[in-house]
Amino acid sequence: MDKVALTERANPDTTGIDLMSSYEIAKTINNEDKKVAAAIEKVLPEIGEAIELIAGSFRRGGRLAYFGAGTSGRIGVLDASECWPTFGVEHGMVQGYIAGGDEALRFSIENSEDSAELGLQDLADFNPTANDVVVGVSANGGPRYVLAVMEEAQKRGVKTIGISSNPEAKLKEVSDIFINPIVGEEAITGSSRMKSGTAQKMILNMLSTGAMIRIGKTYENYMIDVRLANEKLVERGVRFVSEIADIEPNKAREYIELSGKNVKTACVMAIKKCSKTKAEKLLAENEGILRKVINP
């Protein structure tokens, strides 16, 4: 009989959860959730290494792709979809694939995780090159869908990052960098959408955000490449320009409009007292990094 994965074992601290009050259930789950950040702290060196690998890929014009099944796949698709509006990157620079395709985002297609063929089809759709990075995400680290993707990616000379919560994960064998926070047994046995899923969400946030910071998609802690796609985001852009350039909000709004609703360009225009064309030229000469332009 195969050894039971840690993510599938019963949690001795929650065996009486079905007898608890609603408050006690919430408190018990909260106590389990507190273990997630502590577990991630222990794998920060691997996360840092992964951030630098991804940032290097982006600098070479490469892309990042997440592959997962079930909860892991949904979390990957979520993180990928949020990179476009948050950091103003091109569609396709960060992609997310889930076993079973888009239908699996809303409906459970659990047997899809057992299909190596589906994994290879999705990898073929992504069509990675040596400049890209492939991330396999799985709580127990064993779905054939994910393993097939990672194995084939490595055969193609693509760097791979594995994320799991199981010390016995097969995923480790096909990962150039293996990130494995041990969050312990789930509050509800086998429900890896809980602590394992939370850990995955936190780690993917770190990977994408950290890499974007490293390639200049922020100034200080301002997300200056945010796409101003609605009124809330326009107001956010105005505030960013006002604070970075140290000008009144009404003046910042003028620069936002003159820049074509581009926060980074508006900041350069305001600080350098130059035209949009000149601001764009200065940014292009400095790899799009605002700090290099305004604090040379």
N, C-alpha and C positions, 0 to 999 in steps of 0.2 A: 504493500500500500504506500502511495506517495506521501511524503511528509506534508502536513497541512501548512499552507503559507500563513505567515503571521497575520496577514490581512483577513484571513478566513477563520481565525481562532476565536473562541468565546472570551469575552472580557470579564475577568473575575470581579471587577469593580462595579459592574452594571447588571449583575444577574437578577437583581430584584427590581429592575426598572419598571416592570409591568405592574408592580404593586404600589408605585410611588404616586404622589399627587402631581398635578401639572407643574407646580413650582419646583418640586423635587426633581422631576424629569429634566426641566430646563437647567437646574443647577448641576445635575449630574453630567449632562451633555457639555455644559460650559466648562466643567472641570476637565473633561476629556480634551476639549478644544484648546485649553491652556497648554497642553503638552506639544501642540503643533509647532509653535514658534521656537520652543526650546529644542525640538528635534532638528528644525531647520538651521538653528544657530551652529549645530555641530557639522553641518555640511557647507558652510559658507565658503571655505576654500575652493571646493569644487564648483560652486555657483559662480564665484569670481572668475575662475578659469574659463567657465562656459561663456560668461559675458564677454570676455576678451576674445574668445574664439569667434563668437557671433559678430562682434564689432569689426574684427578683422575681415570677416566675410563681407560685411556691408561696405567696407572701404574699397574692396575689390569689385564692387558691383554685384556681389552675391546676394542670395536670398535665404530666408529661414522658413522651414516648414515643420509643423507639428503633426504627428500621427498618433491617434489613439482610438480606443473603442469605448463605447458607453460614456460614462461620466468623464473619463479622461479625454475622449475625443471632443466632447462638448466644451470642455474647459479650454482645450487648444484652439478650437474654432473661435471661441469668445475672445481670447487674448489676441489672436491674429486679426479679427475684425475690428478691434479697437485701436490698432496701430495707425490705420489710415487717418481717422479724424484727429487723433491725439497728437501725432507727430508729423502729419502732412506727407507721409511717404507715399510712393506710388502703389497702386493696387498690385498685388502680386509679390511685393517685397517680403511680406510675412503672410504665410498661408497656413490654414488649418484643415486637416483631413480627418474624417471620422469614419470608422468601419460601418458600411451600410449607406454611406452618402448622406445627402441633406435630409432625407426622410428620417434618418436616425437621430437628428437633432431634436425632433418632437416626439418620435415614437421609438420605443425600445425594440431594437433588432439585435438581440443578444447573440444569436448564433453567428453573426457576421464577424465577431472577434476571432472565430476559429478558422477563418478563411485566409490562407496565405495568398490565394489568387486575388482576392479583393485588395489586399495590401499592395501587391505588385502592380495591379492596375492603377491604383491611386499614385504610387510612386512614378509610374510611367507618365501619368498625367502631369505630375510636377516636373518630371524630366530634369533631375538635378545634374549639375556639373560640379567639378572639383572646387568651385568657388562658393558653393552653397553649404548649408548646415541642415541636417535632418535631426529632429528631436522625437524620440519615441517615449510616449507617456503611458504608464500602466501601473496601477496600484500593486498588483502581484507580480508584474514583470514577465508574464508568460504567454499572452495571447499570440497565436500564430500570425494574425494580421500584423501586429507591431513587429514581431521578430523577423518576419519575411522582409518587411520594409527596411529594417536596420541592416540585415545581412546583405541585401542587394545594394543598399547605399554604400556600404563599405567596399563591396566588390568594384563599385564604380569610382572609388577613390574619394568619396564624400565623407566629411567628418560627421560623426554621430554623437549625440548626447542622449543618455537614457535617464529617465526619472521614474523612480519606483518607491515603494515603502516596504519592501520585502527583502531581507538580507539574503534570501536564497534565489532572488530573481534571475531568470535566464537572460534577461535584458542586459545584465552586466557584461556578458560575454561578447556582445555586439555593440558596445558603447565605447567610444574613445574617451568620453568623460561620463562617469556614472554618478548621479546625484541620488542619494538613497536615505532620506530622513526616516528614522524609525519612530513612527508615531504611535506604535502599539496597536493592540486590538481595538476594533471599532466599538462604539457604544452599543450598536445593534450588530450582532455577529454577521460579518460578511458585507455590511453596507459601506463599501469603500467610497461612496459619494460623500461621506462625512469627514473624518479627520484626514484620510488620504487625499480626498478631493480638495479639501482646504489647503493642504500642503502643496498640491500641484498648482492650484490657483496662485498661491503666494510665490512659488518658484518661477512660474511663467511670467508673472508680473515683474519679478526681478530680472529675468533674462532679457525680455524685450525692452523694458524701461532702461536697464543698465546699459545695454548696447546702444540704445538711442542717445543716451547721455554721452557716451564715449565718442559718438560720431558728430556731436555738436547740435543735437536736436533740442537742447535746452540752453538757456542762459541763466546762470545761477540755478534756481529751482523753478524757473518759469518755462512752460512748454510753448516756446516761441514759434513753433511750426504748426500750431493748432490751426485747423481749417475753420474759418469763421462762417459756418454753414447755417446759423440761425441767430436770432436776436440775443439769446443768452451768451453765445460764443462771441458775438461782436462786442458785447459789453465787456466780456472777459478780455478780449484783445485790446480794447481801449484802456482798460485798467493796467494791463501789462505795459503798454507803451508809456502811459502816464508815469508809472512807477520806475521803469527802467531808464527813461529819458529825463525824468524829473521835470515834467511839464504838466500843465493843467489838463484835466480830462477833455475839455472842449477842444483844446489844441491837439491832443492825442487822437481825437476822433477825426479831425481834419487830415492828419497824417495817415490814419487807417484808410480813409477814402481815397486819398491821393496815391497810396501804395497799391491800390487794387485789393484791399483787405488782406494784406500780408503783414503780420506783426513784425517779423524780422526786418523786412524792408522799411517799414514805417519807423522802427527804432533807429536805423541808420540814417534815414532822412532827417529825423528830428535832432539827432546828436551831431551829425556831420553837416547839418544845414545844406543838404544837397538834393538833387532831383531823384526821382524814382530810378531813372536810367543809371545814374552814377551810383546810387545805393546798390542796385542789383549787380553792377560791375565790381564794386568793392567786395560784395559777398562772394561772387564767383571766384575772385582772385584769392579768397581766403577759405576755400572749401566749404562755403556756406556757414562758417562758424562765426556767430555774432561777436563773441568775446574777442576774437582776433582782430575784428574791424574796429570795435569801439574801445578796446583796451589793448592796443598793440604793444 
